[in-house]
């Protein structure tokens, strides 16, 4: 399972181009997240984790909102629950960030400079953001922003979301799965 489609799988003429069937995992709902945690607890014989999941349903829902239901993050969360159940949602989030930071740092460092600037501005904004606001925040021309957003969407770094402003749809971008990229 990869957090994004590797270049060798998406570049025509590359050794593994079109060799593997790619399955994209969508974000899990709060109920799916709970069920996955319970199934992992059952399969690993961790009744203690099962009890923690069942005893703290609101905590799991809060973590789902903060992580966007990323399946990889749910598995990491399971191991955190198994190793050391922290006293709060904040501590859970902090532990998840400690484990995920090297992965996402490496992914961001692979991006071209202009895309790094755009991803950083989106993350700093937290909520969905328009290309116009991104242009203002980064000082980059809106045409460059739009093209880079398309490229970032294709590699799974951002997703387009529609919102309604003044009775017309507006396209905005946000980083995939909030803090935990898709």
C-alpha positions in Angstrom: 0.0 0.0 0.0 1.5 3.3 -1.0 0.3 6.8 0.0 0.3 7.8 -3.7 0.8 6.3 -7.1 4.6 5.9 -7.7 6.0 7.5 -10.8 7.0 4.2 -12.3 3.3 3.1 -12.3 2.0 6.3 -13.9 4.7 7.1 -16.5 4.2 5.7 -20.0 7.2 3.6 -20.9 8.4 3.1 -17.3 9.2 -0.5 -16.4 6.0 -1.1 -14.3 3.6 1.2 -16.2 0.2 -0.4 -16.4 1.6 -3.6 -14.8 -0.4 -3.5 -11.5 -4.0 -2.9 -10.8 -4.2 0.2 -8.6 -6.8 0.3 -5.8 -7.4 3.7 -4.3 -8.6 3.6 -0.7 -11.2 6.2 0.2 -11.5 7.7 3.6 -13.3 5.7 6.2 -16.4 6.9 8.0 -16.4 6.9 11.8 -18.3 3.6 11.9 -15.9 2.0 9.4 -13.0 3.3 11.4 -14.4 1.7 14.6 -15.1 -1.6 12.8 -11.6 -1.7 11.4 -10.1 -1.1 14.9 -12.4 -3.8 16.4 -11.4 -6.3 13.6 -7.7 -5.6 14.1 -8.2 -6.1 17.8 -10.0 -9.4 17.2 -7.4 -10.6 14.6 -4.4 -9.8 16.9 -6.0 -11.1 20.1 -6.0 -7.6 21.7 -9.1 -7.6 23.9 -7.6 -4.6 25.7 -7.7 -2.5 22.5 -11.3 -3.7 21.8 -12.3 -2.5 25.2 -10.6 0.9 24.7 -12.3 1.4 21.3 -15.8 0.5 22.7 -15.3 2.5 25.9 -14.3 5.8 24.0 -16.5 6.2 20.9 -16.5 10.0 21.0 -12.7 10.0 21.1 -12.5 7.8 18.0 -15.0 10.1 16.2 -12.9 13.2 17.1 -9.8 11.4 15.8 -11.7 10.5 12.6 -12.5 14.2 12.0 -8.9 15.2 12.6 -7.3 12.6 10.4 -10.0 12.4 7.7 -10.4 8.7 8.1 -7.2 7.8 6.3 -7.0 3.9 6.5 -3.2 4.0 7.0 -3.7 6.4 10.0 -6.3 4.1 11.5 -3.9 1.2 11.5 -1.2 3.4 13.1 -3.8 4.5 15.7 -4.6 0.8 16.4 -0.9 0.2 17.2 -0.8 3.3 19.4 -3.8 2.0 21.3 -2.1 -1.4 21.7 1.3 0.1 22.9 0.2 2.9 25.2 -3.3 4.3 25.4 -2.8 8.0 26.0 -4.9 10.0 28.4 -6.5 12.3 25.8 -7.4 12.9 22.1 -4.7 15.5 22.0 -2.0 13.0 23.1 -3.4 10.5 20.5 -3.1 13.1 17.8 0.4 14.1 18.9 1.5 10.5 18.8 0.0 10.1 15.3 1.8 13.2 14.1 5.1 11.9 15.6 4.8 8.7 13.5 3.4 10.3 10.3 5.7 13.4 10.1 8.7 11.6 8.6 6.5 10.0 5.9 4.8 13.3 4.9 8.0 15.3 5.2 9.6 13.0 2.7 6.6 13.2 0.4 6.6 17.0 0.5 10.3 17.2 -0.1 9.8 15.1 -3.3 7.6 17.9 -4.8 8.9 20.7 -7.0 9.5 24.0 -5.1 6.4 25.7 -6.4 4.2 22.8 -5.3 5.8 22.8 -1.9 4.9 26.5 -1.5 1.3 25.8 -2.5 0.9 22.7 -0.3 2.3 24.7 2.7 -0.1 27.6 2.1 -3.1 25.1 1.9 -2.0 23.4 5.1 -1.5 26.8 6.9 -5.0 27.8 5.8 -6.5 24.5 7.2 -10.0 25.0 5.6 -10.6 24.7 1.9 -9.0 27.5 0.0 -9.6 29.0 -3.5 -7.0 29.4 -6.1 -7.4 33.2 -5.9 -6.7 33.2 -2.1 -3.7 30.8 -2.7 -2.4 33.2 -5.3 -2.6 36.1 -2.8 -1.0 34.0 0.0 1.9 32.8 -2.1 2.5 35.6 -4.5 2.2 33.2 -7.4 0.1 33.9 -10.5 -3.4 32.4 -10.4 -2.7 30.5 -13.7 0.3 28.8 -12.1 -1.7 28.0 -9.0 -4.5 26.4 -11.1 -2.0 24.2 -13.1 -0.1 23.2 -10.0 -3.4 22.3 -8.1 -4.3 20.0 -11.0 -1.0 18.3 -10.8 -1.2 18.0 -7.0 -4.7 16.6 -7.3 -3.5 13.9 -9.8 -0.9 12.7 -7.3 -3.3 12.7 -4.3 -1.9 15.7 -2.4 -5.0 17.8 -2.6 -8.6 17.3 -3.4 -11.1 19.6 -5.0 -14.3 20.3 -3.1 -17.3 22.2 -4.1 -18.8 24.7 -1.8 -21.7 27.1 -2.4 -21.0 30.8 -2.1 -23.7 33.3 -3.1 -25.8 30.5 -4.7 -23.0 29.4 -7.1 -20.5 26.5 -6.8 -17.0 27.5 -6.1 -14.1 25.1 -6.5 -11.7 25.0 -3.6 -8.7 22.9 -2.7 -7.8 21.3 0.6 -5.0 19.0 1.6 -6.0 15.4 1.5 -7.5 14.1 4.7 -6.8 17.3 6.6 -3.5 16.8 8.3 -3.0 13.3 7.1 -2.7 13.2 3.4 -4.7 10.6 1.5 
